[in-house]
Amino acid sequence: MDPFLERAHQLSRRRFFGRGAATIGAALGGASLAQLFGARGASGSPLSRVRGDERLPHFRPKARRVIYLHMEGGPSQLDLYDYKPGLRARFDQDLPDSVRQGQRLTGMTSGQSRFPVAPSIFRFDRYENNEDGVYLSEAIPRTASLAKELCLVRSMHTEAINHEPAITFIQTGTQQPGRPSFGAWASYGLGSMNKDLPSFCVLITQGFGNMQALAARFWGAAFLPSEHQGCKLRSAGDPVLYLNDPPGVTRADRRKFLDLVAALNEDEARRTLDPEVEARIAQAEMAYAMQMSVPELTNFADESEATLELYGPDVRKPGTFAANCLLARRLAERDVRFIQVYMRGWDAHGNLPTEMRAQCQAVDQAQAALLVDLKQRGLLDDTIVVWGGEFGRTVYSQGTLTQTNYGRDHHPRCFSMWMAGGGIRPGVVVGETDDYSYNIVANPIDVHDLHATLLHLLGFDHERLTYFHQGRDYRLTDVFGKVRPELLA
């Protein structure tokens, strides 16, 4: 190809205008780099980030960080949070057509000749909250004992009926791949308060039931600068790949190497005005800092025996939900902005009682301990804890139904989530479902509303937290969502 044509082919619109403004390009490049490193400073005020003519966040936030406990697979609201005692009298009866209302089914149960009602096998007990009390399952007694701290939403609903689009939707605000995750938006908007750790970290626990695939795009940055993508901390081997320098490479050698590469990248950033070059510089510096900070983070030796006992015996086993909950607290106290904890194994199409018991035994003590630990350290007031899956489960049994065993299919029309801390209204139940936990009858809350409300607590007008890409402004809530005051303290 002719060299001139090749150069013209590589010249993007941004580069064209950047080169055309060469007189001020170097100054702008230097200023942007200074802003980049200033934004990542450990002492950054939560009201000090400025992008263009927009000061971020938009108003003083109630919360500084989020711990999102995502129960991948869709836990059954009927067996945990949405008490329906009347179903016992309807055991094995067909779900009435007037309740189902012709709503779509998955391919796994659409061929069933019957849709037999399966009451929960679990006993529900009444726990004191800040209203008239709330009935919660015997499967989660420690979590239930903290009912005064929880805002339990029974009227969540989603548009997606299968795992991949449903997880994508609740993590990114759309069913289509290619959008930034909630954690990436939070990192982009708020920046980092810790120069030695990423602003968005991801922890994964393998569960005991049917496990769906977890794609890295669930915590990806998509078209946002790549420094805002989630950093997955591994439970085996080095917590982060290539954490240690190769044999023969000293810390001083690594520093000289990074300084040389950074100088080359700074020249490239001034020449191209490409934000991804700036992101590469920031990521290289972060990787260097993490070589020191991550080993200290993942070493529980400085935790008291009382704290370890609070989380339970599994806390000493890396990768367990208990260990990841304690690690989430350690990340929170180090001011990591967004901590995503995945617990796999909630996709109970069959043998639900057995799988549910195993799952709940793994999470109940640990998630309750996380709330207690955050509160006693003064962190719960400005930390939002979110618990929930991508959808709920059906009242009818998938496959064979007996008095002691059943399975449940995916159900997007209503499911339960809970939140606590960080400006969330404590000790309340929001929303109501029908007698079959099949349809919402009061106060429906969709995924966009959830995102808008959480962003509000982080200090953002969700309609103004945008990023210009491919000719238009994008946002987490797309063109939907409203802040729900009933969830706010």
C-alpha positions in Angstrom: 0.0 0.0 0.0 1.2 3.5 -0.7 2.7 5.0 2.5 0.5 8.0 2.3 -2.6 6.0 2.0 -1.5 3.6 4.7 -1.0 6.6 7.1 -4.3 8.1 6.1 -6.0 4.7 6.8 -4.6 4.6 10.3 -5.5 8.2 11.1 -8.7 8.2 13.2 -11.0 11.2 13.6 -9.6 11.8 17.1 -6.1 11.6 15.8 -6.9 14.0 12.9 -8.2 16.7 15.2 -5.4 15.9 17.8 -2.7 16.4 15.2 -4.4 19.5 13.8 -4.2 21.0 17.3 -0.5 20.1 17.7 0.3 23.4 19.1 -1.6 22.7 22.3 -1.5 18.9 22.0 1.5 18.4 24.2 0.1 20.6 26.9 -3.2 18.8 26.8 -1.4 15.4 26.9 0.6 16.4 29.9 -2.4 17.8 31.6 -4.4 14.6 31.0 -1.6 12.5 32.3 -1.4 14.7 35.4 -5.1 14.4 35.9 -4.9 10.6 35.4 -2.3 10.1 38.2 -4.0 12.7 40.4 -7.3 10.9 40.1 -5.6 7.7 41.3 -4.0 9.3 44.4 -4.8 7.7 47.7 -6.0 11.0 49.2 -8.4 11.8 46.4 -11.5 13.6 47.7 -14.8 11.9 46.6 -15.8 15.3 45.3 -12.6 16.2 43.5 -12.9 14.4 40.1 -13.5 16.6 37.2 -14.1 15.4 33.6 -14.6 18.1 31.0 -17.0 20.6 32.6 -18.6 17.9 34.8 -17.7 17.5 38.4 -18.0 13.9 39.6 -19.8 12.7 41.6 -22.7 15.1 41.0 -23.6 15.5 44.7 -22.3 14.3 48.0 -22.6 10.5 48.2 -24.1 8.5 51.0 -21.8 5.5 50.1 -18.2 5.4 49.0 -18.1 1.7 47.9 -20.2 -1.3 47.0 -19.9 -5.0 47.9 -22.1 -6.9 45.5 -22.7 -10.6 46.4 -24.0 -12.1 43.2 -25.7 -15.5 43.6 -25.1 -16.9 40.1 -27.9 -19.2 38.9 -30.9 -17.6 40.5 -31.7 -18.6 44.1 -35.3 -19.5 44.9 -37.2 -16.7 46.5 -39.9 -19.1 47.5 -37.4 -21.1 49.7 -35.6 -18.1 51.2 -37.4 -14.8 51.4 -40.9 -14.9 50.0 -43.1 -16.8 52.5 -46.2 -18.4 51.0 -47.8 -20.6 53.6 -50.9 -21.1 51.6 -49.1 -23.2 49.0 -49.0 -26.2 51.3 -52.7 -26.7 50.7 -52.1 -26.5 47.0 -49.4 -29.2 46.8 -49.3 -30.9 43.4 -52.2 -28.8 42.0 -51.7 -27.3 38.6 -50.7 -23.7 38.5 -53.9 -21.9 37.4 -53.8 -20.4 33.9 -55.1 -17.1 35.4 -51.8 -16.9 37.3 -49.5 -17.8 34.5 -51.3 -15.5 32.1 -49.6 -17.1 29.1 -46.2 -15.9 30.1 -43.3 -17.5 28.3 -41.4 -20.5 29.7 -37.9 -21.8 29.1 -37.4 -24.7 26.8 -36.7 -26.9 29.9 -40.3 -26.9 31.1 -42.4 -25.7 28.1 -42.9 -29.3 27.1 -44.3 -30.4 30.5 -47.9 -31.5 30.5 -48.4 -30.3 34.0 -47.1 -27.5 36.2 -47.5 -28.8 39.7 -47.3 -26.4 42.6 -44.3 -27.2 44.8 -44.5 -25.6 48.3 -41.2 -24.9 50.0 -39.9 -27.7 52.2 -38.3 -25.2 54.5 -39.9 -23.8 57.7 -40.1 -20.0 57.9 -39.7 -18.1 61.2 -40.7 -14.5 62.1 -37.8 -12.1 62.7 -37.9 -8.7 64.1 -37.3 -5.8 61.7 -38.3 -2.1 61.8 -41.8 -2.9 60.6 -44.2 -5.7 61.7 -41.6 -8.4 61.4 -40.6 -10.5 58.5 -40.8 -14.3 57.8 -37.5 -15.7 56.6 -36.3 -19.3 55.9 -34.7 -21.6 58.3 -32.0 -22.2 55.6 -30.5 -18.7 56.4 -30.9 -18.2 60.2 -27.8 -16.0 60.7 -28.7 -13.7 57.8 -32.3 -13.6 59.0 -31.2 -12.6 62.5 -30.0 -9.4 60.9 -33.4 -8.5 59.5 -33.2 -5.0 61.2 -30.2 -4.2 58.9 -31.8 -5.5 55.6 -33.9 -3.8 53.0 -35.6 -6.9 51.5 -37.0 -6.3 48.0 -39.5 -9.0 47.0 -40.7 -7.3 43.8 -37.6 -7.4 41.6 -38.2 -8.3 38.0 -36.1 -8.7 34.9 -36.7 -9.0 31.1 -34.3 -12.0 30.6 -35.3 -15.6 31.2 -32.0 -17.4 30.6 -28.8 -17.1 32.5 -26.4 -15.5 30.0 -28.6 -12.6 29.1 -30.0 -12.2 32.6 -26.5 -12.0 34.2 -25.4 -9.7 31.5 -28.5 -7.5 32.1 -28.1 -7.2 35.9 -24.4 -6.7 35.6 -24.3 -4.2 32.7 -27.9 -2.8 32.3 -28.5 -4.5 28.9 -28.9 -8.1 27.7 -26.5 -7.5 24.8 -22.8 -8.1 25.4 -20.5 -5.2 24.9 -21.5 -2.7 27.6 -19.5 -1.7 30.7 -20.3 -3.5 34.0 -21.7 -1.7 37.0 -18.3 -1.9 38.8 -16.6 -0.4 35.8 -19.1 2.5 35.8 -18.5 3.1 39.5 -14.7 3.1 39.0 -15.0 5.4 36.0 -17.2 7.9 37.9 -15.5 7.8 41.3 -11.9 7.0 40.6 -9.7 5.2 43.1 -9.0 6.0 46.7 -6.1 3.6 46.9 -3.1 3.9 44.6 -1.9 0.4 45.5 -5.0 -1.6 44.5 -7.5 -1.6 41.6 -10.7 0.3 42.1 -12.7 -2.7 41.0 -12.0 -6.3 42.3 -13.7 -9.6 41.6 -13.8 -12.7 43.8 -15.3 -16.1 42.7 -16.5 -19.1 44.7 -17.4 -22.4 43.2 -20.8 -23.6 44.6 -22.4 -27.0 45.2 -25.1 -27.1 42.6 -25.5 -26.7 38.8 -23.0 -23.9 37.8 -23.3 -21.6 34.8 -20.4 -20.2 33.0 -18.9 -16.9 34.2 -17.7 -14.6 31.4 -15.0 -12.0 32.1 -17.2 -9.5 30.3 -19.5 -9.5 33.3 -16.9 -7.4 35.1 -15.4 -5.8 31.9 -15.0 -2.2 31.0 -16.2 -2.5 27.4 -15.7 0.9 25.8 -14.7 2.6 29.0 -10.9 3.0 29.5 -9.6 -0.4 30.3 -8.2 0.6 33.7 -11.8 0.4 35.0 -12.3 -3.3 34.3 -12.6 -5.6 37.3 -9.4 -7.3 38.5 -10.1 -11.0 39.3 -8.2 -12.2 42.4 -7.5 -16.0 42.1 -7.9 -18.4 45.0 -5.1 -20.8 43.9 -1.5 -19.9 43.2 -0.6 -16.2 42.9 -3.8 -14.1 43.5 -2.9 -12.2 40.4 -1.0 -13.7 37.4 2.6 -12.7 37.1 2.5 -11.1 40.6 6.2 -12.1 41.2 9.1 -10.9 39.1 11.0 -13.6 37.1 14.1 -15.1 38.7 17.0 -12.6 38.5 14.8 -9.5 38.1 15.1 -7.2 41.1 12.6 -4.6 42.3 14.9 -1.9 41.1 15.2 -3.6 37.7 11.4 -3.6 37.4 11.2 0.1 38.3 13.7 1.0 35.6 11.9 -1.0 33.1 8.5 0.6 33.9 10.0 4.1 33.8 11.4 3.5 30.3 8.1 2.0 29.0 6.1 4.8 30.7 8.3 7.5 28.9 7.6 5.8 25.6 3.9 5.6 26.3 3.8 9.3 27.4 5.2 10.3 24.0 2.6 8.1 22.3 -0.2 9.6 24.4 0.9 13.2 23.5 1.1 12.2 19.8 -2.2 10.3 19.5 -4.3 11.6 22.4 -5.5 8.0 22.8 -6.9 7.4 26.3 -6.0 3.7 26.1 -2.3 4.6 26.1 -2.9 6.5 29.4 -4.8 3.5 30.7 -1.8 1.3 29.9 0.5 3.6 31.9 -1.9 3.5 34.8 -2.2 -0.3 34.7 1.5 -0.8 34.6 1.9 1.4 37.7 -0.9 -0.5 39.4 0.7 -3.9 38.6 3.9 -2.7 40.2 2.1 -1.5 43.3 0.1 -4.7 43.5 3.3 -6.8 43.8 3.5 -5.4 47.3 -0.1 -4.7 48.2 -1.8 -8.0 47.1 0.3 -10.4 49.3 -0.4 -8.3 52.3 -4.1 -8.1 51.4 -4.6 -11.9 51.0 -2.7 -12.8 54.2 -5.2 -13.2 57.1 -2.4 -13.5 59.7 -3.3 -10.1 61.2 -6.9 -11.1 61.7 -7.9 -11.9 65.3 -9.2 -15.4 66.2 -12.6 -13.8 67.1 -12.9 -12.4 63.5 -12.0 -15.7 61.9 -14.5 -17.5 64.1 -17.1 -14.9 63.1 -16.8 -16.0 59.5 -16.7 -19.7 60.2 -14.3 -22.6 59.7 -14.3 -22.2 55.9 -12.6 -18.8 56.2 -9.2 -20.5 56.4 -9.7 -22.2 52.9 -8.9 -19.8 50.0 -11.6 -19.4 47.5 -14.5 -20.3 49.8 -17.4 -17.9 50.2 -16.3 -17.3 53.8 -12.7 -16.4 52.7 -14.0 -14.2 50.0 -16.3 -12.3 52.3 -13.4 -11.6 54.7 -11.3 -10.6 51.7 -14.2 -8.3 50.6 -14.1 -6.6 54.0 -10.3 -6.2 53.7 -10.7 -4.7 50.3 -13.4 -2.3 51.6 -11.3 -1.1 54.5 -8.6 -0.4 51.9 -11.1 1.8 50.0 -11.6 -0.3 46.9 -14.6 1.2 45.2 -16.4 -1.9 43.9 -16.0 -5.5 45.1 -17.9 -8.1 43.2 -18.2 -11.5 44.8 -19.7 -14.3 42.8 -21.2 -17.5 44.4 -21.9 -20.1 41.8 -24.3 -23.1 42.0 -27.8 -21.7 42.6 -29.3 -23.1 39.4 -31.5 -25.7 41.1 -33.6 -27.4 38.3 -33.8 -30.6 40.3 -33.0 -31.8 43.8 -33.4 -28.2 45.1 -33.7 -29.0 48.8 -30.4 -30.7 48.9 -28.6 -28.2 46.8 -30.2 -25.3 48.7 -29.0 -26.6 52.0 -25.4 -26.9 50.8 -25.5 -23.4 49.2 -27.0 -21.8 52.3 -24.6 -23.5 54.6 -21.7 -22.1 52.6 -23.1 -18.5 52.5 -25.3 -17.8 55.5 -22.7 -17.4 58.3 -20.2 -15.7 56.0 -22.5 -13.0 54.6 -24.0 -12.3 58.1 -20.4 -12.0 59.4 -19.6 -9.6 56.6 -22.4 -7.3 57.7 -21.5 -7.6 61.4 -17.8 -7.0 60.7 -18.4 -4.0 58.5 -20.7 -2.5 61.1 -18.4 -3.0 64.1 -15.6 -1.3 62.1 -17.7 1.7 61.1 -17.7 0.7 57.5 -21.3 -0.2 56.9 -22.5 3.4 57.0 -20.7 4.2 53.8 -20.6 0.7 52.2 -23.6 -0.7 50.2 -23.9 -4.5 50.4 -26.1 -6.0 47.7 -27.3 -9.7 47.6 -29.2 -11.4 44.8 -29.2 -13.4 41.6 -30.1 -12.7 38.0 -33.7 -13.9 38.4 -35.9 -16.1 40.6 -37.4 -19.6 40.4 -40.9 -20.9 39.5 -43.5 -22.0 42.0 -44.2 -25.1 39.9 -41.8 -28.1 40.0 -39.6 -29.0 37.1 -39.7 -32.7 36.6 -40.9 -35.1 39.3 -42.5 -33.6 42.4 -42.6 -35.4 45.8 -43.2 -34.3 49.3 -39.5 -34.0 50.0 -38.0 -33.2 46.6 -38.6 -30.8 43.7 -36.8 -28.6 41.2 -37.7 -25.1 40.0 -37.2 -23.4 36.6 -36.1 -19.9 35.9 -38.6 -17.2 36.7 -37.9 -13.5 35.7 -41.3 -12.1 36.7 -40.5 -11.7 40.4 -37.6 -12.5 42.6 -36.0 -11.3 45.9 -32.9 -9.3 46.7 -31.6 -7.6 49.8 -29.4 -4.6 50.4 -27.8 -3.0 53.5 -25.7 -0.1 54.6 -24.6 3.0 52.7 -27.9 5.0 52.8 -30.2 2.0 52.3 -33.3 2.0 54.4 -32.9 -0.7 57.0 -35.4 -3.2 58.4 -38.0 -2.9 55.7 -39.7 -5.1 53.1 -40.4 -3.5 49.8 -42.8 -5.0 47.2 -45.3 -7.8 47.3 -46.1 -10.8 45.1 -49.2 -12.9 44.6 -50.1 -16.1 46.5 -47.9 -18.1 44.1 -44.9 -15.8 44.1 -45.4 -15.7 40.3 -46.5 -12.1 39.6 -45.8 -8.8 41.4 -48.9 -7.2 42.9 -47.3 -4.1 44.6 -44.3 -1.9 44.0 -42.4 -3.5 41.1 -38.8 -2.6 40.9 -36.8 -3.4 37.8 -33.1 -3.7 37.2 -32.8 -0.2 35.8 -34.4 1.2 38.9 -32.0 -0.8 41.1 -29.0 0.6 39.2 -30.4 4.2 39.2 -30.9 4.0 43.0 -27.4 2.6 43.7 -25.8 5.2 41.5 -27.8 7.8 43.4 -26.3 6.6 46.7 -22.8 6.8 45.2 -23.5 10.5 44.3 -24.6 10.2 40.7 -27.5 11.4 38.6 -27.8 8.2 36.6 -28.9 10.2 33.5 -25.7 12.3 33.6 -23.1 9.6 34.2 -22.4 9.0 30.6 -19.6 8.1 28.1 -19.6 9.1 24.5 -19.0 6.2 22.2 -19.8 5.5 18.5 -21.7 8.7 18.1 -23.9 8.8 21.2 -23.8 9.0 25.0 -24.1 5.7 26.8 -25.1 5.1 30.4 -25.6 2.2 32.8 -29.4 2.7 32.8 -29.6 3.2 29.0 -32.8 5.3 28.6 -34.7 3.8 31.6 -34.6 3.7 35.4 -35.7 5.9 38.2 -34.5 6.4 41.7 -36.7 4.5 44.2 -37.1 6.6 47.4 -38.7 3.6 49.3 -35.2 2.0 49.2 -33.5 5.0 50.7 -32.9 5.8 54.4 
